[in-house]
Amino acid sequence: MDSVFLQPNLQALAATQPSFELPPFTGAVREEEGQWRIVRDGHAVAIHSRDPQRQADREAEALLASGAQFIAVVGIGLGFLLDGLDRRGWKGRVLALEAERDTVLPLLARRDWRSWIGEGRLRVLVGPDFANASDCRTLFGDGSAEPRVLVNPVLGRLDTEAEARARAVVRRLHADARANAEARRTHGARYLLNTLANVRALATEGDVASLSGAFPGVPAIVVGAGPSLDRALCHLREAQHNAIIVTVDTALRPLLNAGVSPHLVVALDPGEANTRHLWNLPPCDDTFLVAEASMTPIALDHFRGRTFLFTVSDHQPWSWLAAHGQTRGKLRAWGSVLTSAYDLALRLGCDPVAFVGADLSFTNNQPYARGVAYEEDWRRLGDWGVPLEQHWRDVMALWPHLEEPDIHGVPTRTAAHLVTFRNWLVEQIGREKGRTIVNATGGGILHGPGVAQRPLSEVVASFERRRSLRSIVRQRHHPAPGEKLLCAAKTLLVELSRSGGSLEPPLRYTTTKKGFAEHRSFSGRAGWF
């Protein structure tokens, strides 16, 4: 179909939805006796009711009466509903989930949608799997409002399974938006205070951006702390000389105790409890920390002179830090440090990338690998007569019972948040054209399009011996002295403390005086100031 609108609309989508791909057009769309139809193989299928503009006006009136500012439309068709909303000056947001792939090109060719797309008011997902849905999460805002779902009655009758899949995508994105907003509310003060407490590290440690492209074509193994890690340690001892080992912080202790010195360990969670994974470690002088800059300050103490800092968003105080010449590269995070570790492996330029210990499930009714920081708790509970298996069952019971097929098709216990992490990883892996992504975990639920399943022994055997991998990491660590930043930060902290947590400009943030008192005490223990 030739149209002056098609290419401009595709260019607008490319700018706002980089992963959007126009599906192949296999039929023809035409109007027959007042009804729009798709014609394929000699058969005509209606995609709108007769007089679609009139139908669109009725739906638009109902939407305006309801006060809805965000709607998810299953079966947008040729977009007549948007015409009706335009005629009424509606300025809300629309997520179009189109199961009928042959309508997407005609939709984009029918009229100019650039204002809708450019203003962030229209995003398009294409069935049957509605890939790259996570790109559209921002449409849901903070998730406080229940999304209004409209189903094209004509298209809905054609494929009820597609409607169910579309509704599931909307529920997932809504839940993700809610969880993300809750995380900001819960950790917002911590993000701000910890980042300010880490200004000495910001002034003297490296930037994750300097690691970009450091290892083109070098294999990487991304290590999670799932139960399957236990049987992988012997293979990882061999692999550390032939591949870049990128581990999550939870798995660092088991690796070190097994004689595996990962090249990079990634830490993301700003909570103080999570820093246990980085306290009282065995010697690991060859391991560099890649840490989100709002980590609890004491977590960085063990890796002075061996830290690359990154950020995952533009939360405060980054605008203030940027004004003082301090920025850091970003890594993507989808609720789990494993997602950031994977993104780091991509940033390094590694190929292939293999996952180990990435169960994302409670394989064999076990929540973590053995030897993690929680092992001490498990031992203490055993001393008090609580069997280990009972404690693990108690841990798993914190989440509603959920089972998913594992890599062998056997149902295994997992949790909703772990499934969300799996879905994001599979979605992102599907985008990596020309790069090999392997799951060598041997268990768990990490499977889907683009994820090859291979035994770790086979993966490791395919690696060539390499030299100087650790020296390259060291060479990429470029401290950037910033004494002016330190002075400015000390002044700012004093002003924040005196104001009780509200200071504008340069920062807009509200917390409690108690929160600042706790922060000063904790940052003092970390020793950065």
HELIX and SHEET records of a PDB file:
HELIX    1   1 LEU A    6  THR A   16  1                                  11    
HELIX    2   2 PRO A   52  SER A   66  1                                  15    
HELIX    3   3 PHE A   80  ARG A   87  1                                   8    
HELIX    4   4 ARG A  101  THR A  103  5                                   3    
HELIX    5   5 VAL A  104  ARG A  110  1                                   7    
HELIX    6   6 ARG A  114  GLY A  118  1                                   5    
HELIX    7   7 ALA A  133  PHE A  140  5                                   8    
HELIX    8   8 PRO A  153  LEU A  158  1                                   6    
HELIX    9   9 THR A  160  ALA A  197  1                                  38    
HELIX   10  10 VAL A  199  THR A  204  1                                   6    
HELIX   11  11 VAL A  208  LEU A  211  5                                   4    
HELIX   12  12 PRO A  227  ALA A  232  5                                   6    
HELIX   13  13 LEU A  233  ALA A  239  1                                   7    
HELIX   14  14 ASP A  249  ASN A  257  1                                   9    
HELIX   15  15 GLU A  272  LEU A  278  5                                   7    
HELIX   16  16 PRO A  297  PHE A  303  5                                   7    
HELIX   17  17 TRP A  318  ALA A  323  1                                   6    
HELIX   18  18 VAL A  337  LEU A  348  1                                  12    
HELIX   19  19 THR A  363  ASN A  365  5                                   3    
HELIX   20  20 GLU A  375  ASP A  383  1                                   9    
HELIX   21  21 LEU A  388  MET A  396  1                                   9    
HELIX   22  22 ALA A  416  ILE A  429  1                                  14    
HELIX   23  23 LEU A  456  ALA A  461  1                                   6    
HELIX   24  24 LEU A  469  GLN A  475  1                                   7    
HELIX   25  25 GLU A  483  ARG A  498  1                                  16    
HELIX   26  26 LYS A  513  ALA A  526  1                                  14    
SHEET    1   A 3 ALA A  28  GLU A  32  0                                        
SHEET    2   A 3 GLN A  35  ARG A  40 -1                                        
SHEET    3   A 3 HIS A  43  ALA A  46 -1                                        
SHEET    1   B 4 LEU A 122  VAL A 126  0                                        
SHEET    2   B 4 ARG A  93  GLU A  98  1                                        
SHEET    3   B 4 PHE A  70  VAL A  74  1                                        
SHEET    4   B 4 ARG A 148  VAL A 151  1                                        
SHEET    1   C 9 GLY A 206  ASP A 207  0                                        
SHEET    2   C 9 THR A 307  PHE A 310  1                                        
SHEET    3   C 9 PHE A 288  GLU A 292  1                                        
SHEET    4   C 9 LEU A 264  ALA A 267  1                                        
SHEET    5   C 9 ILE A 244  VAL A 248  1                                        
SHEET    6   C 9 ALA A 220  VAL A 223  1                                        
SHEET    7   C 9 VAL A 353  VAL A 356  1                                        
SHEET    8   C 9 ILE A 437  ASN A 439  1                                        
SHEET    9   C 9 ALA A 452  GLN A 453  1                                        
SHEET    1   D 2 LEU A 402  PRO A 405  0                                        
SHEET    2   D 2 PRO A 411  THR A 414 -1                                        
END                                                                             
